[in-house]
Amino acid sequence: MLKNLMLSFYNSFLRFGHEKQFLFQISALIKRLYPAAKVDTFGSFKTGLYLPNSDLDLIVFGKWQQLPFVSLQEELIKTRICTREGVKILDKTTVPILKITHEYTGLKVDVSFNMVNGINTATYLNNFASNYPCMPKLFLLLKQYLYQRDLNEVFTGGISSYALAVMLINFLQQHPRMHANDGTHLNLGVLLLEFLDLYGTHFNYNTTTIRCQGRGSYITKEQMRLMMQNGQRPGLLSIEDPVQPGHDICQSMFGAMEVKQAFEYGFRVLNHAIMDPSAKHNGILDRLIKVAKVDIEFREWVNKEF
């Protein structure tokens, strides 16, 4: 029953028409301004691991003496794609981006420049998801669960979508029944409970780094520290970047214990609901996941108007 509820949740989010239209509008504007530039999507939309409340991501490749944040910002305002308040230049961050909020629909896009790793990570996730069909279904549910608790962004103390995806990949790689098949016939409900139990209860955050090389493994944080550059140290939740070995993708994360506690709480709530004979089967997943009415209404409005 939990498996069927998870599939229903997953299928309800597979509509991307208006997002594609919005991205095409911005891409066309960029190509008009900079004809030699190449524009591509990356992040959760590129990989299909996208929730309606997620930001979209565009990456622009080209040659400039100075990245064209200001000229692009002014053109977006001029063409009324967004207001002046709806476009912000964040050029002091590790990865400089232009944050855009569409004036009419409120959809959000982050634009970055010449970030090759963005394409590489999307390719890596797409390849794994195509071989393990259960991965996107588990990921979107976990992402929604963390979003409800404000734990889906690093700057709020949560975990990035990429780190969560790599965490899930490692779990599936090392799952004892995963190598017998692609996971198609495994029970999604069982996998969800096992993931929450592992990272909420049993995983040792103090000593262990998650690694996806080969069929997935764990290494000690001391081993990870020796591979890192410039005297850097692993984060409390430590995950080696599979496309950039020796780089800890959770190094700047400061809310690892809050994420761990959310996983532990989710396991206890779901496990209790399944074991409770008085629980209504259709309401089991509702104890963990609740899509806000405002999000549903916004989605319906955008689908109708855009």
VEXVO-500340 format. One record per residue (C-alpha): x, y, z; residue in one letter. Coordinates in steps of 0.2 Angstrom, whole numbers, plus 2048, in hexadecimal, padded with zeros to 3 digits. Example, Ala and Ser with C-alpha at 12.3 -4.5 7.8 and 13.67 -1.06 7.14 Angstrom:
% residues 2
83E7EA827A/8447FB824S/
% end
This chain:
% residues 306
800800800M/80E80C804L/8168087F4K/80680D7EAN/80581D7F4L/8178227EFM/81481E7DDL/8048297DDS/80E8377E5F/81C8367D9Y/8108357C9N/8078457CFS/8178507CDF/81B84A7BBL/81685A7B2R/8238667ABF/81B86F79CG/81A8807A3H/82C87F7ABE/83387A79AK/82A889792Q/83189579FF/84288E79DL/84188F78AF/83C8A278CQ/84B8A6796I/85789B78BS/8518A477CA/8548B5784L/8668B0789I/8698A9777K/8638BA770R/86F8C477BL/87E8B8779Y/87C8AE769P/88C8A476CA/88689E77DA/88088D780K/87288A78DV/86D87A796D/8638757A5T/86A86C7B3F/8658687C5G/85585F7CAS/84B8647BBF/85985D7AFK/85984D7B9T/84684C7BBG/84884C7CEL/83D85C7CFY/82F8627DAL/8238707D6P/82B87A7E3N/83D8787DDS/8478857D5D/84C8827C3L/85E8837BDD/86688A7ADL/8788897A9I/88089579CV/890891793F/89A89F78BG/8A98AA78BK/8A88BB794W/8B58C679CQ/8A88C87AAQ/8998BD7ADL/88A8C77A5P/87F8C77B5F/87A8D97B3V/8768D97A1S/86C8CA7A2L/8638D17B2Q/85F8E17A8E/8588D8799E/84D8CD7A4L/8458DC7ACI/8448E579BK/83A8D6793T/82F8D57A3R/8348C37A6I/8378C97B8C/8368D97C2T/8468E17C9R/8418DA7DAE/8408C97D2G/8518C77CCV/8608C77D7K/8738C57D4I/87C8BA7E0L/88E8BB7DBD/8968B97ECK/8918A77EET/89C8987EAT/8928967DAV/88C8A77D4P/87A8A77CEI/86D8B27C7L/85C8AE7D0K/84D8B27C6I/83B8B27CBT/82E8B27BDH/8238C17BEE/8138B87B9Y/8148A67C0T/8218A87CEG/82B89A7C7L/83E89B7CDK/84D8997C2V/8608997C7D/86C89D7B9V/87E8997BBS/88D89B7AFF/89A88E7A8N/8978817B6M/89C8717AEV/8998677BEN/88786B7BDG/8858617ADI/8908537B3N/8868517C3T/8758517B9A/87D8447ADT/8828397BCY/87183A7C4L/8688367B4N/8728277B0N/86F8207C1F/85C8247C1A/85B81B7B0S/86280B7B7N/85980C7C7Y/8478117C4P/8438117D7C/84F81F7DAM/84582E7D4P/8358297DDK/83E8277EEL/8488387EBF/8398427E7L/83083C7F7L/83F83F802L/8418507FAK/82F8557FDQ/83184F80FY/84085A812L/839869809Y/82A868816Q/83786A824R/84187881CD/85086B81AL/85186B807N/85D87A805E/86F87B80CV/86E88D811F/85F88981CT/86987B825G/86286D81AG/86986280CI/86B8657FAS/86285C7EDS/8728557E6Y/87884F7F7A/8678467FAL/86883E7E9A/87A8387ECV/8758317FDM/8668287F6L/8718217E8I/87E81A7F5N/86F8127FEF/8698097EEL/87B8047E9Q/87E7FB7F9Q/86C7F47FBH/86E7E17FDP/8607DD7F0R/8647EB7E4M/8717E27D9H/8657D47D5A/85A7E07CBN/8587F27C7D/84D7F57D6G/83D7F57CCT/8357E77D6H/83B7EC7E7L/82E7F47F2N/8308077F3L/828808804G/8357FC80BV/843805803L/83C81680AL/83C80F81BL/84D80781AE/854817814F/84D821822L/85281482FD/864814828L/867826828Y/85C82B836G/86281D842T/87181383EH/87D81D833F/88C82483CN/88D836838Y/89C839842N/8A882D83AT/8A2829829T/8A2830817T/89682A80AI/89E8257F9R/89681F7E9C/8A58197DFQ/8A38087D8G/8948007E1R/89480C7EFG/89D80B800S/8A181580FY/8B281B814I/8B8824824T/8B8836825K/8CB835828E/8CD82D817Q/8C283B810M/8CC849818R/8DC843811L/8D48447FFM/8CE856802M/8D88657FCQ/8DE874806N/8DC86D817G/8C986B815Q/8C085F820R/8B085581EP/89F85B823G/895853831L/88B84A823L/899846817S/896841805I/8A383F7F8E/89E8477E7D/89D8387DBP/8A28447CCV/8B084D7D6Q/8B98417E1P/8C18487F1G/8B38567F2H/8A7855800D/89685B7FAI/88F85E80BC/89E867812Q/895878814S/88587081BM/88287582DF/87186C831G/87685A82FA/86F855840M/85E85D83BE/85D85282BV/862843835K/854846842Q/848849834A/84C83882CF/84B82F83DE/83A838841Y/83483382FG/838821833F/82F820843R/82082883DV/81E81D82DL/82380D837N/816811844H/808815837A/80C80482EI/80B7FA83EM/7FB803845D/7EC7F8841P/7E1807842S/7EA811835A/7E1815825K/7EC80E817H/7E981D80CN/7EF829819G/80082081DI/80A82B812L/80083B817D/809839828R/81983D820L/815847810I/80985580FK/809860800V/803871805A/7F38777FEK/7FB8877F8V/80787D7EED/7F98737E6I/7EF8827E1E/7FF88B7DAF/80387B7CFR/7F187B7C9E/7F188D7C5W/80288D7BBV/7FC87D7B2N/7EC8877ACK/7F38987A9E/8058967A3F/
% end
